[in-house]
Amino acid sequence: MLRAENLVKKYANLTVVNNVSLTVEKGELISITGASGAGKSTLLHLLGALDKPNQGSVTIDGIDVFNLSSKKQAKFRNEKLGFVFQFHHLLPEFSAVENVAMPLWIGGKGKREGLKDATEMLDLVGLAERIHNKPSELSGGEQQRVAIARALINKPAIVMADEPTGNLDSANATAIHEIFVRLRKDLGQTFILVTHNKDLAAMTDRNLEMLDGRII
């Protein structure tokens, strides 16, 4: 599903990602761990084409993403990748179901059909009763579930999550971990998770540990 080869990312004289290569299989749930500053988030941003490497390539579902134009990269990300971040980045003026439907509407799907699909996805993450609530009316764990539903709504090839439980208490973090595992099982979804949480890493198929910009 994903192949990265010889990725290098530098900022001035600092090499943050240092010649990293990896592959991810379809339906695999992997975690990337390491101390702060190890290069985890930067690597994830390169794998998701949110940032451009100084060197190396990333191929997702047969597409060499850095050979695409900026416009085609943006379209590829919206259609093929789902992102979940530590801060959920929900739009405060829209309801949960509208937030989840947004990527579909951006992609050109009709309003009614988008809302129907978003409602079904929110049911999948356990929020069927909260679809019309705005983010300010939801708990932190519920907001993160909305963000996960939004990441999944386009049926992406890969979901990439950067510290998805970093702002949650242990009970909500555990619930989110279980959602990832269940969605991988139910949907055959591919996940790459950056995390400091050892419990979450232990639930994944494979853990990649980083140190000084390298996978060790």
HELIX and SHEET records of a PDB file:
HELIX    1   1 LYS A   40  LEU A   47  1                                   8    
HELIX    2   2 VAL A   65  ASN A   67  5                                   3    
HELIX    3   3 SER A   70  LYS A   80  1                                  11    
HELIX    4   4 ALA A   96  ILE A  106  1                                  11    
HELIX    5   5 LYS A  111  LEU A  124  1                                  14    
HELIX    6   6 PRO A  135  GLU A  137  5                                   3    
HELIX    7   7 GLY A  140  LEU A  152  1                                  13    
HELIX    8   8 SER A  170  LEU A  187  1                                  18    
HELIX    9   9 LYS A  198  ALA A  202  1                                   5    
SHEET    1   A 4 LEU A  14  VAL A  24  0                                        
SHEET    2   A 4 LEU A   2  TYR A  11 -1                                        
SHEET    3   A 4 GLN A  55  ILE A  60 -1                                        
SHEET    4   A 4 ILE A  63  ASP A  64 -1                                        
SHEET    1   B 6 LEU A  81  PHE A  85  0                                        
SHEET    2   B 6 ILE A 158  ASP A 162  1                                        
SHEET    3   B 6 THR A 190  VAL A 194  1                                        
SHEET    4   B 6 LEU A  29  THR A  33  1                                        
SHEET    5   B 6 ARG A 206  LEU A 211  1                                        
SHEET    6   B 6 ARG A 214  ILE A 215 -1                                        
END                                                                             
